[in-house]
């Protein structure tokens, strides 16, 4: 059976309208972004690590006659200051995410700068936290698990602060690629993970030794 040739006018329309995807964006937000799935996967893995460390903390506590072993409970001051700062940092982080989705460059820049300032302050306070744990990492099993919990969260904190600083510098450069807004949105998602995970870690480190 002979196939009839498509009229030239129809094929031109298909080539011009149906098959032309040059105007479509090369990036997407949320589940349409591969980076979103990568961030979710990384958060899942790191969240499991935090969960296992908390389980280990209470397992060791159940085996110990005295807790904390070999020292006093951590001082509350710097950990509580860090909790307040990290919760406050969620505000510019939220607006950075919204501004990135709206592709509002001035607001993205402002929120990223605020995020960097919060991040640097948190790193400074975290340093003071380590000095107020009242135990060395090699003093006992208690000291090891407390330092590990705080150390894991500090690693996430520092790496994301560095990432935010790099993103901030990139957002002030021209020309700006649209996919950079996706980077800002995914960075905001990871910072939310850091904020949320600090709440149970704070409770375990500072009150697990008191009750």
N, CA, C and O of each residue as an XYZ file, in Angstrom:
844
protein
N       0.843     -1.187      0.000
C       0.000      0.000      0.000
C       0.876      1.234      0.000
O       1.796      1.369      0.807
N       0.570      2.133     -0.925
C       1.384      3.335     -1.033
C       0.921      4.371     -0.017
O      -0.271      4.665      0.078
N       1.868      4.927      0.745
C       1.535      5.963      1.715
C       1.514      7.308      1.033
O       2.443      7.681      0.317
N       0.429      8.032      1.270
C       0.295      9.333      0.630
C       1.252     10.331      1.267
O       1.478     10.311      2.477
N       1.791     11.175      0.462
C       2.729     12.202      0.949
C       1.979     13.260      1.740
O       0.872     13.654      1.376
N       2.581     13.706      2.804
C       1.974     14.758      3.617
C       2.124     16.091      2.911
O       3.197     16.412      2.401
N       1.057     16.865      2.880
C       1.157     18.179      2.228
C       2.279     19.003      2.827
O       2.545     18.949      4.027
N       2.926     19.761      1.968
C       4.067     20.563      2.427
C       3.670     21.541      3.508
O       4.444     21.796      4.431
N       2.444     22.105      3.404
C       2.014     23.087      4.401
C       1.833     22.455      5.766
O       2.162     23.067      6.782
N       1.300     21.205      5.803
C       1.097     20.511      7.084
C       2.430     20.161      7.725
O       2.632     20.379      8.920
N       3.357     19.607      6.907
C       4.669     19.243      7.463
C       5.408     20.465      7.980
O       6.129     20.382      8.974
N       5.235     21.588      7.317
C       5.900     22.816      7.783
C       5.340     23.257      9.115
O       6.079     23.726      9.981
N       4.018     23.107      9.285
C       3.397     23.474     10.563
C       3.901     22.586     11.679
O       4.200     23.047     12.781
N       3.993     21.253     11.358
C       4.484     20.328     12.384
C       5.930     20.635     12.769
O       6.293     20.609     13.945
N       6.739     20.923     11.767
C       8.140     21.256     12.073
C       8.238     22.557     12.851
O       9.086     22.702     13.731
N       7.359     23.508     12.520
C       7.456     24.817     13.151
C       6.847     24.885     14.521
O       7.318     25.627     15.383
N       5.759     24.084     14.741
C       5.052     24.192     16.015
C       5.181     22.947     16.885
O       5.509     23.042     18.068
N       4.922     21.773     16.296
C       4.892     20.551     17.089
C       6.286     20.102     17.514
O       6.487     19.698     18.659
N       7.238     20.171     16.608
C       8.562     19.626     16.884
C       9.566     20.652     17.391
O      10.667     20.287     17.802
N       9.211     21.890     17.368
C      10.145     22.929     17.796
C      10.070     23.110     19.306
O       9.097     23.660     19.823
N      11.091     22.649     20.008
C      11.121     22.755     21.475
C      12.196     23.739     21.931
O      12.586     23.748     23.098
N      12.660     24.548     21.019
C      13.758     25.459     21.354
C      13.366     26.495     22.400
O      14.224     27.026     23.105
N      12.053     26.786     22.502
C      11.615     27.801     23.455
C      11.295     27.236     24.837
O      11.008     27.987     25.769
N      11.345     25.905     24.964
C      11.066     25.297     26.260
C      12.264     25.476     27.191
O      13.408     25.442     26.735
N      12.014     25.669     28.502
C      13.141     25.812     29.432
C      13.920     24.519     29.556
O      13.356     23.432     29.434
N      15.197     24.635     29.794
C      16.059     23.460     29.947
C      16.209     23.048     31.406
O      17.075     22.238     31.732
N      15.391     23.586     32.270
C      15.466     23.284     33.692
C      14.055     23.291     34.281
O      13.117     23.812     33.677
N      13.927     22.707     35.461
C      12.633     22.676     36.133
C      12.832     22.642     37.638
O      13.909     22.300     38.127
N      11.799     22.996     38.356
C      11.865     23.018     39.814
C      11.182     21.773     40.393
O      10.392     21.108     39.722
N      11.507     21.480     41.647
C      10.846     20.388     42.341
C      11.154     19.042     41.723
O      12.294     18.776     41.342
N      10.145     18.188     41.620
C      10.345     16.816     41.140
C      10.765     16.764     39.674
O      11.191     15.712     39.197
N      10.657     17.854     38.965
C      11.097     17.890     37.561
C      12.609     18.057     37.448
O      13.162     17.979     36.350
N      13.272     18.284     38.564
C      14.717     18.510     38.560
C      15.454     17.283     39.085
O      15.105     16.745     40.135
N      16.474     16.842     38.350
C      17.298     15.734     38.833
C      18.016     16.110     40.125
O      18.242     15.262     40.989
N      18.372     17.389     40.249
C      19.040     17.833     41.466
C      18.124     17.679     42.687
O      18.592     17.380     43.786
N      16.819     17.885     42.484
C      15.865     17.709     43.585
C      15.906     16.274     44.094
O      15.937     16.039     45.302
N      15.906     15.318     43.174
C      15.957     13.914     43.571
C      17.287     13.585     44.247
O      17.326     12.815     45.207
N      18.373     14.168     43.745
C      19.661     13.946     44.386
C      19.702     14.500     45.797
O      20.251     13.872     46.702
N      19.114     15.688     45.986
C      19.075     16.295     47.314
C      18.232     15.462     48.263
O      18.615     15.253     49.414
N      17.087     14.983     47.791
C      16.221     14.141     48.623
C      16.941     12.857     49.024
O      16.863     12.426     50.174
N      17.642     12.252     48.068
C      18.381     11.037     48.380
C      19.483     11.272     49.399
O      19.677     10.460     50.304
N      20.204     12.373     49.259
C      21.263     12.697     50.206
C      20.690     12.960     51.596
O      21.256     12.523     52.598
N      19.573     13.671     51.654
C      18.937     13.941     52.949
C      18.470     12.645     53.600
O      18.563     12.495     54.818
N      17.967     11.705     52.796
C      17.516     10.425     53.340
C      18.679      9.649     53.944
O      18.564      9.087     55.034
N      19.800      9.623     53.228
C      20.978      8.896     53.726
C      21.499      9.542     55.008
O      21.765      8.850     55.991
N      21.646     10.866     54.997
C      22.176     11.559     56.172
C      21.186     11.511     57.330
O      21.592     11.432     58.490
N      19.894     11.557     57.025
C      18.894     11.439     58.082
C      18.962     10.082     58.765
O      18.794      9.989     59.981
N      19.209      9.022     57.987
C      19.368      7.690     58.580
C      20.608      7.641     59.460
O      20.598      7.000     60.511
N      21.677      8.315     59.040
C      22.897      8.345     59.859
C      22.624      9.022     61.195
O      23.060      8.536     62.239
N      21.903     10.143     61.168
C      21.532     10.811     62.420
C      20.671      9.900     63.283
O      20.867      9.806     64.495
N      19.715      9.228     62.646
C      18.838      8.336     63.395
C      19.606      7.216     64.068
O      19.347      6.892     65.227
N      20.557      6.617     63.345
C      21.362      5.543     63.926
C      22.204      6.053     65.093
O      22.344      5.364     66.103
N      22.765      7.257     64.960
C      23.578      7.794     66.044
C      22.731      8.072     67.287
O      23.197      7.874     68.409
N      21.509      8.521     67.098
C      20.621      8.751     68.244
C      20.273      7.424     68.920
O      20.234      7.336     70.147
N      20.020      6.394     68.109
C      19.757      5.065     68.679
C      20.968      4.559     69.452
O      20.822      3.990     70.534
N      22.157      4.764     68.906
C      23.385      4.344     69.592
C      23.534      5.103     70.907
O      23.936      4.526     71.917
N      23.214      6.390     70.895
C      23.295      7.208     72.106
C      22.463      6.572     73.224
O      22.958      6.363     74.332
N      21.209      6.269     72.927
C      20.328      5.727     73.971
C      20.665      4.276     74.312
O      20.416      3.824     75.430
N      21.231      3.549     73.349
C      21.678      2.188     73.660
C      22.831      2.232     74.662
O      22.839      1.488     75.643
N      23.808      3.112     74.408
C      24.925      3.245     75.342
C      24.459      3.748     76.697
O      24.968      3.336     77.740
N      23.489      4.639     76.664
C      22.957      5.154     77.923
C      22.303      4.033     78.737
O      22.413      4.011     79.963
N      21.627      3.107     78.061
C      20.961      2.001     78.768
C      21.957      1.041     79.408
O      21.616      0.330     80.353
N      23.197      1.016     78.893
C      24.226      0.123     79.436
C      25.045      0.771     80.543
O      25.802      0.094     81.240
N      24.896      2.077     80.704
C      25.740      2.803     81.655
C      25.031      3.000     82.987
O      23.835      3.288     83.029
N      25.779      2.841     84.072
C      25.222      3.086     85.407
C      25.088      4.584     85.678
O      24.170      5.018     86.374
N      26.003      5.359     85.127
C      25.937      6.818     85.283
C      25.998      7.457     83.899
O      26.773      7.038     83.039
N      25.174      8.471     83.703
C      25.121      9.159     82.398
C      24.886     10.644     82.637
O      23.889     10.998     83.266
N      25.746     11.510     82.172
C      26.894     11.218     81.307
C      28.058     10.608     82.068
O      28.278     10.906     83.242
N      28.789      9.760     81.388
C      29.932      9.093     82.015
C      31.174      9.966     81.867
O      31.515     10.382     80.760
N      31.832     10.238     82.952
C      33.108     10.940     82.909
C      33.017     12.437     82.802
O      33.998     13.074     82.418
N      31.879     13.036     83.125
C      31.798     14.486     83.047
C      30.399     14.995     83.272
O      29.462     14.212     83.434
N      30.253     16.312     83.283
C      28.948     16.930     83.475
C      28.207     17.022     82.151
O      28.794     16.850     81.082
N      26.915     17.292     82.235
C      26.116     17.492     81.023
C      26.594     18.753     80.296
O      27.124     19.662     80.935
N      26.416     18.822     78.985
C      26.854     20.012     78.244
C      26.149     21.276     78.735
O      24.981     21.239     79.123
N      26.878     22.396     78.713
C      26.264     23.677     79.063
C      25.187     24.028     78.034
O      25.351     23.778     76.840
N      24.095     24.606     78.509
C      22.952     24.866     77.637
C      23.087     26.129     76.786
O      22.438     26.247     75.747
N      23.928     27.075     77.219
C      23.927     28.398     76.607
C      24.122     28.364     75.093
O      23.244     28.800     74.349
N      25.274     27.845     74.625
C      25.599     27.974     73.212
C      24.732     27.089     72.333
O      24.409     27.456     71.204
N      24.355     25.929     72.843
C      23.457     25.078     72.074
C      22.096     25.721     71.879
O      21.489     25.601     70.815
N      21.620     26.405     72.915
C      20.329     27.074     72.815
C      20.409     28.294     71.908
O      19.480     28.566     71.148
N      21.526     29.037     71.984
C      21.732     30.155     71.054
C      21.724     29.636     69.615
O      21.130     30.249     68.728
N      22.386     28.508     69.397
C      22.422     27.922     68.061
C      21.027     27.513     67.602
O      20.675     27.695     66.437
N      20.246     26.969     68.505
C      18.870     26.594     68.160
C      18.071     27.813     67.721
O      17.362     27.762     66.716
N      18.182     28.911     68.469
C      17.466     30.128     68.103
C      17.914     30.678     66.761
O      17.087     31.089     65.946
N      19.243     30.687     66.525
C      19.772     31.197     65.263
C      19.337     30.339     64.076
O      18.957     30.855     63.025
N      19.398     29.032     64.264
C      19.101     28.159     63.131
C      17.620     28.199     62.781
O      17.254     28.085     61.611
N      16.758     28.362     63.797
C      15.325     28.511     63.516
C      15.058     29.838     62.815
O      14.238     29.904     61.898
N      15.747     30.895     63.243
C      15.577     32.204     62.598
C      16.078     32.168     61.160
O      15.532     32.858     60.299
N      17.123     31.362     60.886
C      17.674     31.289     59.529
C      16.692     30.671     58.541
O      16.839     30.836     57.330
N      15.697     29.964     59.054
C      14.697     29.360     58.167
C      13.858     30.426     57.462
O      13.274     30.154     56.413
N      13.791     31.637     58.024
C      12.970     32.699     57.416
C      13.568     33.187     56.102
O      12.891     33.114     55.077
N      14.832     33.691     56.085
C      15.398     34.084     54.783
C      15.542     32.898     53.836
O      15.465     33.062     52.618
N      15.751     31.702     54.390
C      15.858     30.520     53.543
C      14.547     30.257     52.794
O      14.555     29.931     51.607
N      13.424     30.403     53.500
C      12.113     30.210     52.868
C      11.896     31.236     51.755
O      11.446     30.889     50.662
N      12.212     32.480     52.034
C      11.992     33.520     51.036
C      12.977     33.416     49.862
O      12.663     33.832     48.747
N      14.160     32.864     50.116
C      15.093     32.603     49.014
C      14.515     31.561     48.071
O      14.624     31.685     46.851
N      13.904     30.539     48.640
C      13.268     29.501     47.829
C      12.132     30.075     46.998
O      12.037     29.807     45.800
N      11.265     30.871     47.634
C      10.131     31.467     46.905
C      10.625     32.406     45.800
O      10.101     32.397     44.686
N      11.639     33.214     46.122
C      12.163     34.166     45.144
C      12.821     33.441     43.971
O      12.741     33.898     42.830
N      13.474     32.306     44.255
C      14.106     31.536     43.177
C      13.052     30.988     42.220
O      13.233     31.035     41.003
N      11.964     30.475     42.758
C      10.892     29.942     41.909
C      10.266     31.065     41.076
O       9.912     30.859     39.915
N      10.131     32.256     41.678
C       9.600     33.412     40.942
C      10.655     34.070     40.059
O      10.347     34.962     39.269
N      11.914     33.618     40.200
C      13.049     34.197     39.476
C      13.162     35.704     39.727
O      13.389     36.503     38.819
N      12.993     36.046     40.996
C      13.117     37.432     41.450
C      14.560     37.651     41.901
O      14.892     37.409     43.061
N      15.410     38.104     40.994
C      16.843     38.172     41.253
C      17.213     39.076     42.428
O      18.002     38.649     43.271
N      16.682     40.314     42.534
C      17.066     41.160     43.682
C      16.741     40.495     45.025
O      17.542     40.556     45.958
N      15.580     39.868     45.123
C      15.208     39.227     46.394
C      16.060     37.990     46.643
O      16.442     37.723     47.783
N      16.364     37.229     45.590
C      17.237     36.069     45.745
C      18.589     36.504     46.309
O      19.107     35.899     47.248
N      19.144     37.549     45.729
C      20.438     38.035     46.206
C      20.382     38.454     47.668
O      21.266     38.106     48.451
N      19.345     39.202     48.037
C      19.239     39.686     49.409
C      19.096     38.530     50.393
O      19.736     38.529     51.445
N      18.256     37.542     50.057
C      18.035     36.413     50.961
C      19.273     35.528     51.072
O      19.550     34.977     52.137
N      20.015     35.393     49.979
C      21.245     34.605     50.038
C      22.294     35.276     50.913
O      22.992     34.604     51.672
N      22.408     36.589     50.813
C      23.350     37.309     51.671
C      22.977     37.125     53.137
O      23.846     36.892     53.978
N      21.692     37.228     53.443
C      21.235     36.989     54.816
C      21.532     35.553     55.243
O      21.927     35.305     56.382
N      21.339     34.615     54.322
C      21.627     33.225     54.633
C      23.095     32.994     54.946
O      23.425     32.230     55.853
N      23.974     33.647     54.204
C      25.408     33.536     54.464
C      25.750     34.091     55.845
O      26.528     33.485     56.582
N      25.171     35.240     56.199
C      25.440     35.846     57.507
C      24.971     34.933     58.640
O      25.676     34.747     59.632
N      23.776     34.367     58.482
C      23.289     33.415     59.483
C      24.216     32.202     59.558
O      24.542     31.734     60.649
N      24.637     31.698     58.408
C      25.485     30.521     58.388
C      26.825     30.751     59.075
O      27.292     29.898     59.829
N      27.438     31.888     58.821
C      28.718     32.194     59.465
C      28.546     32.336     60.977
O      29.388     31.882     61.752
N      27.445     32.971     61.386
C      27.171     33.100     62.823
C      26.982     31.725     63.459
O      27.470     31.474     64.562
N      26.277     30.840     62.767
C      26.050     29.494     63.293
C      27.344     28.706     63.407
O      27.531     27.958     64.367
N      28.236     28.864     62.444
C      29.531     28.178     62.518
C      30.340     28.667     63.716
O      30.992     27.877     64.398
N      30.293     29.981     63.969
C      30.999     30.524     65.127
C      30.440     30.010     66.436
O      31.194     29.654     67.341
N      29.121     29.971     66.540
C      28.491     29.466     67.762
C      28.752     27.975     67.919
O      28.947     27.486     69.032
N      28.756     27.250     66.796
C      29.034     25.808     66.877
C      30.422     25.548     67.449
O      30.613     24.605     68.216
N      31.381     26.372     67.081
C      32.725     26.241     67.645
C      32.680     26.397     69.167
O      33.339     25.656     69.896
N      31.905     27.355     69.629
C      31.771     27.551     71.071
C      31.047     26.376     71.723
O      31.320     26.036     72.874
N      30.131     25.763     70.991
C      29.435     24.591     71.533
C      30.408     23.470     71.855
O      30.307     22.832     72.903
N      31.349     23.231     70.951
C      32.297     22.142     71.188
C      33.129     22.393     72.445
O      33.543     21.448     73.116
N      33.372     23.661     72.761
C      34.158     23.970     73.957
C      33.337     23.834     75.236
O      33.895     23.845     76.333
N      32.008     23.705     75.106
C      31.139     23.660     76.286
C      30.467     22.301     76.472
O      29.482     22.192     77.202
N      30.993     21.264     75.816
C      30.401     19.928     75.961
C      30.799     19.263     77.274
O      30.167     18.299     77.705
N      31.849     19.781     77.905
C      32.334     19.248     79.194
C      32.828     17.802     79.094
O      32.861     17.083     80.092
N      33.208     17.386     77.896
C      33.749     16.043     77.716
C      34.554     16.038     76.412
O      34.195     16.703     75.440
N      35.653     15.270     76.416
C      36.416     15.080     75.193
C      35.853     13.895     74.417
O      35.172     13.036     74.976
N      36.149     13.866     73.120
C      35.617     12.781     72.292
C      36.196     11.423     72.681
O      35.572     10.390     72.438
N      37.404     11.420     73.291
C      38.051     10.162     73.637
C      37.999      9.859     75.136
O      38.712      8.975     75.610
N      37.164     10.585     75.886
C      37.061     10.337     77.328
C      36.258      9.082     77.636
O      36.587      8.340     78.562
N      35.208      8.846     76.864
C      34.293      7.746     77.157
C      33.408      7.505     75.949
O      33.462      8.238     74.961
N      32.584      6.455     76.045
C      31.610      6.187     74.981
C      30.623      7.350     74.869
O      30.197      7.703     73.769
N      30.268      7.935     75.998
C      29.372      9.098     75.991
C      30.002     10.249     75.205
O      29.352     10.858     74.355
N      31.266     10.542     75.493
C      31.942     11.622     74.786
C      32.029     11.358     73.292
O      31.855     12.273     72.486
N      32.298     10.108     72.917
C      32.418      9.768     71.501
C      31.108      9.971     70.755
O      31.097     10.526     69.657
N      29.998      9.522     71.348
C      28.723      9.607     70.636
C      28.231     11.049     70.557
O      27.623     11.441     69.561
N      28.489     11.843     71.601
C      28.083     13.249     71.581
C      28.885     14.021     70.530
O      28.323     14.804     69.764
N      30.185     13.800     70.500
C      31.017     14.488     69.509
C      30.662     14.037     68.083
O      30.693     14.840     67.150
N      30.331     12.768     67.924
C      29.962     12.289     66.599
C      28.659     12.921     66.122
O      28.553     13.343     64.970
N      27.668     12.986     67.008
C      26.396     13.612     66.639
C      26.602     15.066     66.229
O      26.125     15.508     65.183
N      27.318     15.794     67.070
C      27.552     17.199     66.784
C      28.455     17.367     65.551
O      28.280     18.295     64.761
N      29.417     16.455     65.406
C      30.331     16.538     64.274
C      29.642     16.288     62.941
O      29.932     16.969     61.958
N      28.729     15.316     62.897
C      27.991     15.040     61.661
C      27.151     16.244     61.244
O      27.118     16.621     60.073
N      26.481     16.834     62.217
C      25.656     17.992     61.882
C      26.523     19.183     61.482
O      26.151     19.959     60.602
N      27.678     19.327     62.130
C      28.584     20.421     61.787
C      29.107     20.273     60.363
O      29.247     21.262     59.643
N      29.392     19.048     59.961
C      29.853     18.812     58.584
C      28.797     19.292     57.582
O      29.124     19.970     56.608
N      27.531     18.939     57.826
C      26.457     19.391     56.939
C      26.331     20.912     56.966
O      26.149     21.548     55.927
N      26.427     21.480     58.153
C      26.302     22.926     58.312
C      27.384     23.662     57.523
O      27.083     24.572     56.750
N      28.630     23.272     57.717
C      29.746     23.970     57.082
C      29.692     23.825     55.561
O      29.894     24.798     54.834
N      29.419     22.612     55.081
C      29.389     22.406     53.627
C      28.279     23.226     52.975
O      28.460     23.749     51.876
N      27.140     23.342     53.641
C      26.057     24.114     53.022
C      26.311     25.613     53.120
O      25.899     26.365     52.237
N      26.975     26.053     54.168
C      27.345     27.469     54.249
C      28.296     27.820     53.105
O      28.145     28.862     52.468
N      29.274     26.953     52.846
C      30.198     27.181     51.728
C      29.433     27.186     50.408
O      29.675     28.032     49.548
N      28.507     26.235     50.251
C      27.709     26.171     49.029
C      26.885     27.447     48.851
O      26.768     27.967     47.741
N      26.318     27.943     49.943
C      25.521     29.168     49.871
C      26.387     30.364     49.498
O      25.950     31.236     48.747
N      27.598     30.410     50.009
C      28.515     31.496     49.655
C      28.848     31.462     48.164
O      28.880     32.503     47.507
N      29.092     30.274     47.637
C      29.399     30.147     46.205
C      28.184     30.559     45.374
O      28.324     31.287     44.391
N      26.995     30.098     45.763
C      25.777     30.466     45.039
C      25.549     31.971     45.068
O      25.133     32.561     44.071
N      25.817     32.583     46.201
C      25.649     34.032     46.323
C      26.555     34.756     45.333
O      26.124     35.690     44.657
N      27.807     34.322     45.251
C      28.736     34.936     44.304
C      28.260     34.729     42.869
O      28.340     35.643     42.047
N      27.770     33.539     42.571
C      27.297     33.237     41.216
C      26.107     34.113     40.846
O      26.010     34.576     39.710
N      25.193     34.349     41.799
C      23.991     35.121     41.501
C      24.282     36.601     41.284
O      23.414     37.339     40.818
N      25.493     37.045     41.617
C      25.887     38.429     41.355
C      26.682     38.559     40.052
O      27.112     39.654     39.690
N      26.874     37.443     39.352
C      27.613     37.473     38.082
C      26.636     37.575     36.918
O      25.482     37.159     37.016
N      27.109     38.122     35.845
C      26.332     38.222     34.608
C      27.152     37.662     33.452
O      28.372     37.825     33.447
N      26.525     37.001     32.464
C      25.091     36.691     32.385
C      24.719     35.557     33.341
O      25.568     34.752     33.725
N      23.454     35.507     33.715
C      22.983     34.531     34.696
C      22.110     33.493     33.997
O      21.132     33.839     33.333
N      22.467     32.227     34.148
C      21.669     31.154     33.569
C      20.451     30.881     34.436
O      20.515     30.970     35.662
N      19.336     30.547     33.785
C      18.106     30.292     34.519
C      18.201     29.121     35.469
O      17.518     29.092     36.493
N      19.059     28.134     35.135
C      19.156     26.955     36.003
C      19.772     27.294     37.355
O      19.682     26.494     38.286
N      20.395     28.460     37.481
C      20.957     28.847     38.775
C      19.855     29.076     39.804
O      20.081     28.913     41.003
N      18.679     29.448     39.346
C      17.556     29.591     40.272
C      17.178     28.225     40.862
O      16.774     28.130     42.021
N      17.314     27.180     40.053
C      17.059     25.828     40.551
C      18.090     25.473     41.623
O      17.754     24.858     42.635
N      19.343     25.863     41.395
C      20.391     25.617     42.402
C      20.040     26.284     43.729
O      20.226     25.696     44.794
N      19.534     27.507     43.661
C      19.151     28.230     44.883
C      18.007     27.506     45.586
O      18.023     27.356     46.807
N      17.018     27.059     44.822
C      15.874     26.372     45.416
C      16.301     25.068     46.082
O      15.829     24.754     47.175
N      17.184     24.307     45.443
C      17.622     23.040     46.030
C      18.528     23.270     47.237
O      18.501     22.495     48.193
N      19.316     24.316     47.193
C      20.127     24.671     48.357
C      19.232     25.030     49.545
O      19.529     24.676     50.686
N      18.139     25.733     49.264
C      17.177     26.071     50.322
C      16.558     24.812     50.917
O      16.341     24.728     52.126
N      16.275     23.831     50.053
C      15.725     22.577     50.553
C      16.684     21.857     51.473
O      16.269     21.296     52.488
N      17.964     21.863     51.131
C      18.951     21.201     51.977
C      19.133     21.945     53.296
O      19.331     21.325     54.341
N      19.067     23.282     53.245
C      19.184     24.039     54.492
C      18.005     23.737     55.418
O      18.171     23.686     56.637
N      16.830     23.539     54.852
C      15.677     23.149     55.660
C      15.950     21.836     56.385
O      15.582     21.672     57.548
N      16.594     20.912     55.695
C      16.984     19.643     56.311
C      17.923     19.874     57.489
O      17.780     19.231     58.529
N      18.873     20.774     57.339
C      19.812     21.076     58.419
C      19.080     21.674     59.622
O      19.378     21.336     60.768
N      18.128     22.560     59.355
C      17.354     23.173     60.438
C      16.539     22.117     61.184
O      16.562     22.057     62.413
N      15.826     21.293     60.434
C      14.928     20.304     61.043
C      15.701     19.263     61.849
O      15.275     18.886     62.940
N      16.836     18.794     61.320
C      17.585     17.747     62.023
C      18.259     18.272     63.284
O      18.544     17.492     64.192
N      18.522     19.587     63.363
C      19.161     20.101     64.561
C      18.234     20.013     65.773
O      18.723     19.913     66.898
N      16.928     20.048     65.585
C      15.993     20.039     66.714
C      16.115     18.747     67.532
O      16.313     18.832     68.744
N      16.005     17.543     66.924
C      16.182     16.334     67.749
C      17.608     16.150     68.246
O      17.817     15.626     69.340
N      18.600     16.579     67.450
C      19.988     16.440     67.916
C      20.227     17.329     69.131
O      20.868     16.908     70.094
N      19.719     18.545     69.089
C      19.822     19.443     70.242
C      19.176     18.812     71.469
O      19.741     18.846     72.562
N      17.994     18.239     71.283
C      17.282     17.631     72.414
C      18.078     16.467     73.013
O      18.141     16.320     74.233
N      18.678     15.649     72.163
C      19.432     14.490     72.648
C      20.722     14.929     73.336
O      21.020     14.482     74.443
N      21.482     15.798     72.685
C      22.786     16.195     73.222
C      22.645     16.953     74.533
O      23.404     16.718     75.474
N      21.667     17.871     74.601
C      21.592     18.756     75.774
C      20.620     18.305     76.856
O      20.743     18.719     78.009
N      19.668     17.472     76.504
C      18.722     17.017     77.520
C      18.752     15.517     77.745
O      18.215     15.024     78.737
N      19.382     14.782     76.822
C      19.523     13.339     77.034
C      20.394     13.024     78.229
O      20.260     11.961     78.833
N      21.287     13.939     78.578
C      22.163     13.754     79.737
C      21.558     14.341     81.009
O      22.160     14.251     82.079
N      20.373     14.941     80.902
C      19.766     15.588     82.066
C      18.542     14.846     82.584
O      18.131     15.058     83.725
N      17.960     13.990     81.773
C      16.740     13.281     82.186
C      16.934     11.783     82.071
O      16.019     11.018     82.374
